Every structure is written in structure tokens, then in C-alpha cells.
Amino acid sequence: MTAEQLAVAVRGHWAVENRLHWVLDVSFGEDASTVRKDNAPQNLSLLKKIVLNLIRLDTSDQTKTSLRLKRKRAAWDDDVRMKILGFTKL
């Protein structure tokens, strides 16, 4: 492997680390989770990843708001949460 190929591989690894794992730990406190029984850790991790992707896909918020604030806004406002989930009012 050349130095350039190694650099590309290392950057690719850290891109995943910075884009997913670090965000899950900081925004969702995944490393501090005490859930350990049966399939619960895997299930909660999957749900957190789904929520992260839904929030990132939300285009209704045109402001450059942090992920933490977007989660708070969705927790506080039913309409925002429904918009993120893709539901519309009848």
C-alpha cells in the first residue's frame, strides 16, 4: 500500500468516526448508556441512528442549527416532530 492509499483509508475511517460515532456519543450520549440487557443496546442504537438520519434529512429548517437544538425543538413541538417524521395534518 502506498502512502497515498493509506492516507485515503485513514481519512475514510475518521470520516465515519466524525460523522456518525462522535455525533451519536455527543448528541445522544451513547457511550454513557447503561442499557446492557438482551437486545436492548442494539435496538436503541438502531433507533438513535434512524433519528439522526431523519433529523439530517429534514429540509424544513433552513437555519444552520445544531443537531442538539433540532432534537430539542422536535421534543418540544409536536408539529416539528411530525414534520421530521414525514406526517402531515389531515
C-alpha positions in Angstrom: 0.0 0.0 0.0 1.4 3.4 -0.9 1.4 6.4 1.4 -1.4 8.0 -0.6 -3.6 4.9 -0.4 -3.0 4.6 3.3 -3.9 8.3 3.8 -7.2 7.8 1.9 -8.1 4.8 4.0 -7.3 6.6 7.3 -9.3 9.7 6.2 -12.2 7.4 5.3 -12.2 5.8 8.7 -12.1 9.1 10.5 -14.9 10.5 8.3 -17.1 7.7 9.6 -15.9 8.3 13.2 -16.6 12.0 13.0 -19.9 11.8 11.0 -21.5 9.0 13.0 -19.9 7.7 16.1 -18.8 11.0 17.6 -22.3 12.5 16.9 -24.1 9.6 18.5 -21.9 9.9 21.5 -22.1 13.7 21.9 -25.7 14.2 20.9 -27.3 11.0 22.2 -24.9 10.1 25.0 -24.4 6.6 23.6 -21.2 5.9 25.4 -22.8 6.8 28.8 -25.8 4.4 28.2 -26.3 1.8 30.9 -28.6 -0.4 28.8 -26.9 -3.8 28.7 -29.7 -6.5 28.8 -30.5 -8.7 25.9 -31.0 -6.9 22.5 -31.8 -3.5 24.1 -28.4 -1.9 23.3 -28.6 -2.9 19.6 -32.2 -1.8 19.3 -31.6 1.6 21.0 -28.5 2.1 18.8 -30.5 1.4 15.7 -33.3 3.8 16.8 -30.7 6.6 17.5 -29.2 6.1 14.0 -32.7 6.4 12.5 -33.5 9.6 14.4 -30.1 11.0 13.5 -30.7 10.4 9.8 -34.3 11.8 10.0 -33.1 15.0 11.6 -30.3 15.3 9.0 -32.8 14.8 6.2 -35.2 17.5 7.5 -35.1 20.3 5.0 -37.9 22.4 6.6 -35.4 24.0 8.9 -33.3 26.4 6.7 -31.2 27.7 9.5 -27.9 26.3 10.4 -28.9 24.9 13.8 -27.0 22.3 15.7 -28.3 18.7 15.9 -28.8 19.2 19.7 -31.1 22.2 19.1 -33.0 20.4 16.3 -33.6 17.4 18.7 -34.8 19.8 21.4 -37.1 21.6 19.0 -38.6 18.3 17.9 -39.1 17.2 21.5 -40.8 20.4 22.5 -43.0 20.9 19.4 -45.4 18.2 18.1 -45.7 19.9 14.7 -41.9 19.9 14.2 -41.7 16.3 15.3 -44.4 15.3 12.9 -42.7 17.2 10.0 -39.4 15.4 10.7 -41.2 12.0 10.7 -43.0 12.9 7.4 -46.5 13.1 8.7 -48.9 15.7 7.6 -52.1 17.0 9.3 -55.4 16.0 7.8 
